[in-house]
Amino acid sequence: MQKYSIDTSAILDAWVRHYPQDTFPSFWNKFKTLAKSQEGIATELIEHELSKKDDGCHKWFKENNLIGFFVELTDSVQNAVSDILKNPNYQRLVEDRKGTYGADPFVIALAKVEDLVVVTGERATNNLKKPKSLMSATIWELSASIF
């Protein structure tokens, strides 16, 4: 069975744009199953990013007792991040436009360590300067697999 490392952008794209919870409750029921079975997981940094938004998504995770979906950073994942960031093309993953540090390298490292597919809201570009887009599925592809 394929498993997934899920990025903040995938969750928020589903929550806000593609599958709003009040319109598509069946999608979110399936997502709960995916999260509880740990077929899909996210690093604890994703939880932190979701908690900064005021859109109800983080609250939904808490209300549905899905905090276990967010996994702690292991030494293996942190070592994989170090390896990823040794490549100069990938160093820009750690800084976003606001000058803060994002979860992207950790999403990729979790996928690498656990042999997962990255699910992101970003589109594939085959651009080495956007490494996450080289090895990812979109929320659309994930939704097709869970329905």
C-alpha positions in Angstrom: 0.0 0.0 0.0 1.4 3.4 -1.0 1.9 5.9 1.9 2.2 9.6 1.8 4.1 12.5 3.4 1.7 15.4 3.3 2.6 19.0 2.9 0.8 22.0 4.4 -0.1 23.3 0.9 -1.9 20.0 0.1 -4.0 20.2 3.2 -4.8 23.9 2.8 -5.5 23.5 -0.9 -8.0 20.8 -0.1 -9.5 22.7 2.9 -9.8 26.1 1.2 -10.0 25.6 -2.6 -10.8 22.1 -3.7 -12.7 20.2 -1.0 -14.1 22.6 1.7 -15.1 20.6 4.7 -18.7 21.9 4.7 -19.2 21.0 1.0 -17.2 17.8 0.8 -17.6 16.1 4.2 -17.0 12.7 2.6 -13.5 13.7 1.5 -12.6 14.7 5.0 -14.1 11.5 6.4 -11.8 9.6 4.1 -8.9 11.8 5.1 -9.6 11.0 8.7 -9.3 7.3 7.9 -6.1 8.0 6.0 -4.7 9.9 8.9 -5.7 7.5 11.6 -4.3 4.5 9.7 -1.1 6.6 9.2 -1.3 5.8 5.5 -0.8 9.6 5.3 1.4 11.4 7.8 3.0 14.8 8.2 5.8 16.2 10.3 5.1 18.1 13.4 6.2 21.2 11.5 3.1 20.9 9.4 1.0 21.1 12.5 2.8 24.3 13.5 2.2 25.8 10.1 -1.5 24.9 10.2 -1.8 26.4 13.7 -0.7 29.8 12.3 -3.7 29.9 10.0 -7.2 31.1 11.1 -9.3 29.0 8.8 -10.5 26.2 11.1 -8.3 23.5 9.6 -6.0 23.0 12.6 -9.1 23.0 14.9 -10.6 20.3 12.7 -7.5 18.1 13.2 -7.7 18.6 17.0 -11.5 18.0 17.2 -11.1 14.8 15.2 -8.3 13.6 17.4 -5.9 13.5 14.5 -2.9 14.9 16.3 -1.2 11.5 15.8 -1.1 12.3 12.1 1.7 14.8 12.9 4.8 12.8 13.6 7.9 13.9 15.6 11.1 14.6 13.8 13.4 11.6 14.2 17.1 11.6 14.0 16.9 9.8 10.6 14.6 12.6 9.2 16.9 15.3 10.5 19.9 13.6 9.1 18.1 13.3 5.7 17.4 17.0 5.8 21.1 17.7 6.3 21.9 15.5 3.3 19.3 17.2 1.2 20.5 20.7 2.1 24.1 19.8 1.1 22.9 20.3 -2.5 23.1 24.0 -3.3 20.0 23.7 -5.5 18.0 22.6 -2.5 19.2 25.1 0.1 16.5 27.6 -0.8 13.9 25.1 0.6 14.6 26.3 4.1 13.7 30.0 3.6 10.3 31.2 2.4 9.5 34.6 1.0 8.9 36.0 4.5 12.3 35.0 5.7 11.0 32.3 8.0 11.9 28.6 7.9 9.5 26.2 6.3 8.8 22.5 6.5 9.5 21.6 2.9 12.9 19.9 3.5 11.3 17.9 6.3 8.4 16.8 4.2 10.9 15.6 1.6 13.2 14.0 4.2 10.3 12.1 5.8 9.3 10.8 2.4 12.9 9.7 1.7 13.4 8.0 5.1 10.0 6.3 5.2 9.7 5.6 1.4 6.6 7.8 1.0 5.2 9.9 -1.8 5.2 13.6 -1.1 1.7 15.2 -1.5 1.8 18.9 -2.1 -0.3 21.7 -3.5 2.6 22.7 -5.7 2.6 21.7 -9.4 5.4 19.7 -11.0 7.7 21.8 -13.0 10.7 19.5 -13.5 12.7 22.4 -12.2 15.8 21.4 -10.1 15.4 24.7 -8.2 12.0 23.4 -6.9 12.9 19.9 -5.8 9.6 19.1 -4.1 7.8 19.5 -7.4 10.0 16.7 -8.9 8.9 14.0 -6.6 5.3 14.7 -5.6 1.7 14.0 -6.1 -1.0 16.6 -5.8 -4.0 16.6 -3.5 -6.1 15.7 -6.6 -4.0 12.5 -7.1 -4.3 11.7 -3.4 -8.1 12.2 -3.5 -8.3 9.8 -6.4 -6.4 7.2 -4.4 -8.5 7.5 -1.2 -12.0 7.4 -2.9 
